[in-house]
């Protein structure tokens, strides 16, 4: 095996090992981001639903007064 080939093999093994070591943390981060996105969407829907239920007729009176 040539020195460059063994160097490539070492780099490959190190990359695989580091990836395996980092995988649980990457999965945890992905799950947390996914949960945050889902919560963000739910809160946005709740806010929009609340706004849709409001009666905005009083605004026409305010506009006429100005």
N, CA, C and O atoms as a Tinker XYZ file with bonds, in Angstrom:
   264  protein
     1  N      0.850000   -1.167000    0.000000    73     2
     2  CA     0.000000    0.000000    0.000000    64     1     3
     3  C      0.901000    1.239000    0.000000    63     2     4     5
     4  O      1.855000    1.333000    0.772000    81     3
     5  N      0.583000    2.157000   -0.861000    73     3     6
     6  CA     1.386000    3.379000   -0.963000    64     5     7
     7  C      1.056000    4.311000    0.200000    63     6     8     9
     8  O     -0.003000    4.184000    0.813000    81     7
     9  N      1.944000    5.235000    0.503000    73     7    10
    10  CA     1.676000    6.163000    1.611000    64     9    11
    11  C      0.410000    6.997000    1.406000    63    10    12    13
    12  O     -0.322000    7.259000    2.360000    81    11
    13  N      0.154000    7.412000    0.170000    73    11    14
    14  CA    -1.051000    8.216000   -0.061000    64    13    15
    15  C     -2.314000    7.368000    0.088000    63    14    16    17
    16  O     -3.341000    7.859000    0.555000    81    15
    17  N     -2.238000    6.097000   -0.308000    73    15    18
    18  CA    -3.394000    5.213000   -0.163000    64    17    19
    19  C     -3.676000    4.943000    1.314000    63    18    20    21
    20  O     -4.832000    4.929000    1.738000    81    19
    21  N     -2.624000    4.731000    2.090000    73    19    22
    22  CA    -2.837000    4.491000    3.519000    64    21    23
    23  C     -3.351000    5.762000    4.209000    63    22    24    25
    24  O     -4.140000    5.695000    5.151000    81    23
    25  N     -2.892000    6.912000    3.726000    73    23    26
    26  CA    -3.369000    8.178000    4.283000    64    25    27
    27  C     -4.858000    8.356000    3.991000    63    26    28    29
    28  O     -5.615000    8.793000    4.857000    81    27
    29  N     -5.278000    8.016000    2.769000    73    27    30
    30  CA    -6.691000    8.113000    2.409000    64    29    31
    31  C     -7.528000    7.155000    3.252000    63    30    32    33
    32  O     -8.631000    7.495000    3.681000    81    31
    33  N     -6.994000    5.954000    3.484000    73    31    34
    34  CA    -7.701000    4.974000    4.305000    64    33    35
    35  C     -7.831000    5.479000    5.742000    63    34    36    37
    36  O     -8.887000    5.341000    6.359000    81    35
    37  N     -6.758000    6.063000    6.270000    73    35    38
    38  CA    -6.800000    6.615000    7.625000    64    37    39
    39  C     -7.831000    7.738000    7.727000    63    38    40    41
    40  O     -8.595000    7.809000    8.689000    81    39
    41  N     -7.841000    8.600000    6.734000    73    39    42
    42  CA    -8.804000    9.706000    6.730000    64    41    43
    43  C    -10.227000    9.163000    6.676000    63    42    44    45
    44  O    -11.117000    9.650000    7.373000    81    43
    45  N    -10.430000    8.156000    5.846000    73    43    46
    46  CA   -11.757000    7.556000    5.726000    64    45    47
    47  C    -12.186000    6.926000    7.051000    63    46    48    49
    48  O    -13.327000    7.097000    7.479000    81    47
    49  N    -11.288000    6.207000    7.691000    73    47    50
    50  CA   -11.616000    5.578000    8.971000    64    49    51
    51  C    -11.902000    6.629000   10.047000    63    50    52    53
    52  O    -12.823000    6.472000   10.848000    81    51
    53  N    -11.112000    7.687000   10.057000    73    51    54
    54  CA   -11.356000    8.759000   11.026000    64    53    55
    55  C    -12.703000    9.435000   10.781000    63    54    56    57
    56  O    -13.437000    9.723000   11.726000    81    55
    57  N    -13.023000    9.686000    9.524000    73    55    58
    58  CA   -14.312000   10.303000    9.199000    64    57    59
    59  C    -15.475000    9.424000    9.648000    63    58    60    61
    60  O    -16.443000    9.913000   10.231000    81    59
    61  N    -15.375000    8.128000    9.373000    73    59    62
    62  CA   -16.440000    7.206000    9.773000    64    61    63
    63  C    -16.567000    7.142000   11.289000    63    62    64    65
    64  O    -17.677000    7.129000   11.821000    81    63
    65  N    -15.440000    7.102000   11.981000    73    63    66
    66  CA   -15.466000    7.034000   13.440000    64    65    67
    67  C    -16.058000    8.308000   14.034000    63    66    68    69
    68  O    -16.900000    8.245000   14.930000    81    67
    69  N    -15.624000    9.447000   13.542000    73    67    70
    70  CA   -16.161000   10.711000   14.044000    64    69    71
    71  C    -17.649000   10.849000   13.750000    63    70    72    73
    72  O    -18.403000   11.373000   14.570000    81    71
    73  N    -18.069000   10.380000   12.584000    73    71    74
    74  CA   -19.490000   10.441000   12.249000    64    73    75
    75  C    -20.299000    9.561000   13.191000    63    74    76    77
    76  O    -21.359000    9.969000   13.664000    81    75
    77  N    -19.805000    8.349000   13.469000    73    75    78
    78  CA   -20.509000    7.456000   14.391000    64    77    79
    79  C    -20.579000    8.053000   15.798000    63    78    80    81
    80  O    -21.579000    7.892000   16.497000    81    79
    81  N    -19.525000    8.734000   16.203000    73    79    82
    82  CA   -19.530000    9.356000   17.521000    64    81    83
    83  C    -20.479000   10.555000   17.576000    63    82    84    85
    84  O    -21.096000   10.811000   18.610000    81    83
    85  N    -20.594000   11.273000   16.488000    73    83    86
    86  CA   -21.427000   12.473000   16.456000    64    85    87
    87  C    -22.884000   12.175000   16.108000    63    86    88    89
    88  O    -23.744000   13.040000   16.278000    81    87
    89  N    -23.170000   10.985000   15.631000    73    87    90
    90  CA   -24.513000   10.663000   15.151000    64    89    91
    91  C    -25.608000   10.864000   16.207000    63    90    92    93
    92  O    -26.635000   11.460000   15.882000    81    91
    93  N    -25.445000   10.405000   17.439000    73    91    94
    94  CA   -26.527000   10.635000   18.415000    64    93    95
    95  C    -26.823000   12.119000   18.637000    63    94    96    97
    96  O    -27.983000   12.513000   18.759000    81    95
    97  N    -25.795000   12.921000   18.689000    73    95    98
    98  CA   -26.003000   14.360000   18.895000    64    97    99
    99  C    -26.667000   14.981000   17.661000    63    98   100   101
   100  O    -27.512000   15.866000   17.799000    81    99
   101  N    -26.298000   14.532000   16.471000    73    99   102
   102  CA   -26.925000   15.043000   15.253000    64   101   103
   103  C    -28.400000   14.669000   15.198000    63   102   104   105
   104  O    -29.241000   15.475000   14.799000    81   103
   105  N    -28.705000   13.439000   15.602000    73   103   106
   106  CA   -30.100000   12.998000   15.621000    64   105   107
   107  C    -30.888000   13.816000   16.638000    63   106   108   109
   108  O    -32.007000   14.246000   16.358000    81   107
   109  N    -30.312000   14.032000   17.809000    73   107   110
   110  CA   -30.987000   14.827000   18.833000    64   109   111
   111  C    -31.243000   16.247000   18.343000    63   110   112   113
   112  O    -32.330000   16.787000   18.548000    81   111
   113  N    -30.267000   16.844000   17.710000    73   111   114
   114  CA   -30.447000   18.198000   17.175000    64   113   115
   115  C    -31.543000   18.228000   16.121000    63   114   116   117
   116  O    -32.353000   19.154000   16.085000    81   115
   117  N    -31.568000   17.214000   15.264000    73   115   118
   118  CA   -32.598000   17.152000   14.220000    64   117   119
   119  C    -33.986000   17.026000   14.833000    63   118   120   121
   120  O    -34.934000   17.662000   14.372000    81   119
   121  N    -34.106000   16.208000   15.868000    73   119   122
   122  CA   -35.399000   16.029000   16.532000    64   121   123
   123  C    -35.839000   17.332000   17.193000    63   122   124   125
   124  O    -37.009000   17.706000   17.101000    81   123
   125  N    -34.925000   18.020000   17.850000    73   123   126
   126  CA   -35.260000   19.288000   18.502000    64   125   127
   127  C    -35.694000   20.324000   17.466000    63   126   128   129
   128  O    -36.667000   21.046000   17.687000    81   127
   129  N    -34.992000   20.403000   16.353000    73   127   130
   130  CA   -35.363000   21.353000   15.297000    64   129   131
   131  C    -36.733000   20.999000   14.731000    63   130   132   133
   132  O    -37.548000   21.887000   14.483000    81   131
   133  N    -36.992000   19.724000   14.525000    73   131   134
   134  CA   -38.284000   19.288000   14.000000    64   133   135
   135  C    -39.412000   19.640000   14.967000    63   134   136   137
   136  O    -40.464000   20.118000   14.543000    81   135
   137  N    -39.202000   19.408000   16.250000    73   135   138
   138  CA   -40.213000   19.748000   17.250000    64   137   139
   139  C    -40.453000   21.256000   17.269000    63   138   140   141
   140  O    -41.598000   21.700000   17.362000    81   139
   141  N    -39.395000   22.036000   17.184000    73   139   142
   142  CA   -39.537000   23.501000   17.173000    64   141   143
   143  C    -40.314000   23.974000   15.952000    63   142   144   145
   144  O    -41.146000   24.875000   16.061000    81   143
   145  N    -40.056000   23.388000   14.809000    73   143   146
   146  CA   -40.782000   23.769000   13.588000    64   145   147
   147  C    -42.261000   23.421000   13.724000    63   146   148   149
   148  O    -43.125000   24.214000   13.349000    81   147
   149  N    -42.552000   22.245000   14.258000    73   147   150
   150  CA   -43.949000   21.839000   14.440000    64   149   151
   151  C    -44.651000   22.783000   15.409000    63   150   152   153
   152  O    -45.778000   23.208000   15.154000    81   151
   153  N    -43.992000   23.114000   16.520000    73   151   154
   154  CA   -44.590000   24.045000   17.478000    64   153   155
   155  C    -44.791000   25.426000   16.869000    63   154   156   157
   156  O    -45.810000   26.072000   17.109000    81   155
   157  N    -43.823000   25.874000   16.085000    73   155   158
   158  CA   -43.922000   27.186000   15.429000    64   157   159
   159  C    -45.147000   27.228000   14.509000    63   158   160   161
   160  O    -45.897000   28.204000   14.506000    81   159
   161  N    -45.339000   26.172000   13.740000    73   159   162
   162  CA   -46.482000   26.104000   12.824000    64   161   163
   163  C    -47.790000   26.068000   13.603000    63   162   164   165
   164  O    -48.759000   26.724000   13.220000    81   163
   165  N    -47.827000   25.302000   14.698000    73   163   166
   166  CA   -49.045000   25.226000   15.504000    64   165   167
   167  C    -49.394000   26.581000   16.114000    63   166   168   169
   168  O    -50.556000   26.986000   16.100000    81   167
   169  N    -48.406000   27.277000   16.645000    73   167   170
   170  CA   -48.655000   28.596000   17.233000    64   169   171
   171  C    -49.123000   29.576000   16.160000    63   170   172   173
   172  O    -50.028000   30.375000   16.401000    81   171
   173  N    -48.517000   29.517000   14.987000    73   171   174
   174  CA   -48.939000   30.399000   13.893000    64   173   175
   175  C    -50.385000   30.115000   13.502000    63   174   176   177
   176  O    -51.148000   31.044000   13.238000    81   175
   177  N    -50.766000   28.848000   13.463000    73   175   178
   178  CA   -52.149000   28.503000   13.134000    64   177   179
   179  C    -53.112000   28.993000   14.211000    63   178   180   181
   180  O    -54.200000   29.481000   13.905000    81   179
   181  N    -52.706000   28.861000   15.472000    73   179   182
   182  CA   -53.561000   29.345000   16.562000    64   181   183
   183  C    -53.746000   30.857000   16.472000    63   182   184   185
   184  O    -54.852000   31.362000   16.667000    81   183
   185  N    -52.684000   31.569000   16.181000    73   183   186
   186  CA   -52.773000   33.029000   16.070000    64   185   187
   187  C    -53.674000   33.420000   14.901000    63   186   188   189
   188  O    -54.506000   34.318000   15.032000    81   187
   189  N    -53.511000   32.751000   13.762000    73   187   190
   190  CA   -54.349000   33.059000   12.602000    64   189   191
   191  C    -55.808000   32.710000   12.862000    63   190   192   193
   192  O    -56.702000   33.445000   12.444000    81   191
   193  N    -56.061000   31.595000   13.546000    73   191   194
   194  CA   -57.437000   31.218000   13.868000    64   193   195
   195  C    -58.056000   32.226000   14.830000    63   194   196   197
   196  O    -59.228000   32.575000   14.692000    81   195
   197  N    -57.282000   32.693000   15.797000    73   195   198
   198  CA   -57.776000   33.713000   16.726000    64   197   199
   199  C    -58.113000   34.999000   15.980000    63   198   200   201
   200  O    -59.143000   35.618000   16.243000    81   199
   201  N    -57.253000   35.401000   15.056000    73   199   202
   202  CA   -57.499000   36.607000   14.273000    64   201   203
   203  C    -58.712000   36.470000   13.375000    63   202   204   205
   204  O    -59.422000   37.447000   13.136000    81   203
   205  N    -58.957000   35.266000   12.875000    73   203   206
   206  CA   -60.114000   35.045000   12.006000    64   205   207
   207  C    -61.424000   35.128000   12.788000    63   206   208   209
   208  O    -62.463000   35.462000   12.220000    81   207
   209  N    -61.381000   34.826000   14.085000    73   207   210
   210  CA   -62.593000   34.857000   14.907000    64   209   211
   211  C    -62.940000   36.263000   15.389000    63   210   212   213
   212  O    -64.054000   36.488000   15.862000    81   211
   213  N    -62.030000   37.191000   15.281000    73   211   214
   214  CA   -62.249000   38.539000   15.803000    64   213   215
   215  C    -63.194000   39.327000   14.901000    63   214   216   217
   216  O    -63.268000   39.099000   13.693000    81   215
   217  N    -63.899000   40.244000   15.512000    73   215   218
   218  CA   -64.807000   41.121000   14.785000    64   217   219
   219  C    -64.108000   42.464000   14.590000    63   218   220   221
   220  O    -63.786000   43.158000   15.554000    81   219
   221  N    -63.885000   42.807000   13.354000    73   219   222
   222  CA   -63.137000   44.023000   13.035000    64   221   223
   223  C    -64.050000   45.153000   12.561000    63   222   224   225
   224  O    -63.572000   46.107000   11.946000    81   223
   225  N    -65.333000   45.066000   12.830000    73   223   226
   226  CA   -66.270000   46.109000   12.392000    64   225   227
   227  C    -65.988000   47.446000   13.064000    63   226   228   229
   228  O    -66.243000   48.498000   12.477000    81   227
   229  N    -65.470000   47.419000   14.273000    73   227   230
   230  CA   -65.198000   48.670000   14.981000    64   229   231
   231  C    -64.137000   49.501000   14.266000    63   230   232   233
   232  O    -64.053000   50.710000   14.485000    81   231
   233  N    -63.343000   48.886000   13.431000    73   231   234
   234  CA   -62.304000   49.631000   12.727000    64   233   235
   235  C    -62.900000   50.611000   11.714000    63   234   236   237
   236  O    -62.323000   51.669000   11.465000    81   235
   237  N    -64.037000   50.270000   11.135000    73   235   238
   238  CA   -64.656000   51.198000   10.180000    64   237   239
   239  C    -65.099000   52.475000   10.889000    63   238   240   241
   240  O    -65.041000   53.557000   10.305000    81   239
   241  N    -65.539000   52.361000   12.138000    73   239   242
   242  CA   -65.908000   53.554000   12.913000    64   241   243
   243  C    -64.682000   54.401000   13.216000    63   242   244   245
   244  O    -64.749000   55.629000   13.175000    81   243
   245  N    -63.590000   53.769000   13.513000    73   243   246
   246  CA   -62.358000   54.491000   13.819000    64   245   247
   247  C    -61.863000   55.221000   12.579000    63   246   248   249
   248  O    -61.392000   56.354000   12.670000    81   247
   249  N    -61.967000   54.584000   11.435000    73   247   250
   250  CA   -61.514000   55.205000   10.190000    64   249   251
   251  C    -62.389000   56.410000    9.854000    63   250   252   253
   252  O    -61.876000   57.428000    9.388000    81   251
   253  N    -63.688000   56.318000   10.080000    73   251   254
   254  CA   -64.588000   57.425000    9.778000    64   253   255
   255  C    -64.349000   58.617000   10.694000    63   254   256   257
   256  O    -64.583000   59.758000   10.298000    81   255
   257  N    -63.887000   58.365000   11.909000    73   255   258
   258  CA   -63.635000   59.457000   12.852000    64   257   259
   259  C    -62.382000   60.245000   12.502000    63   258   260   261
   260  O    -62.266000   61.409000   12.885000    81   259
   261  N    -61.462000   59.653000   11.800000    73   259   262
   262  CA   -60.201000   60.345000   11.505000    64   261   263
   263  C    -60.256000   61.135000   10.245000    63   262   264
   264  O    -59.269000   61.769000    9.871000    81   263
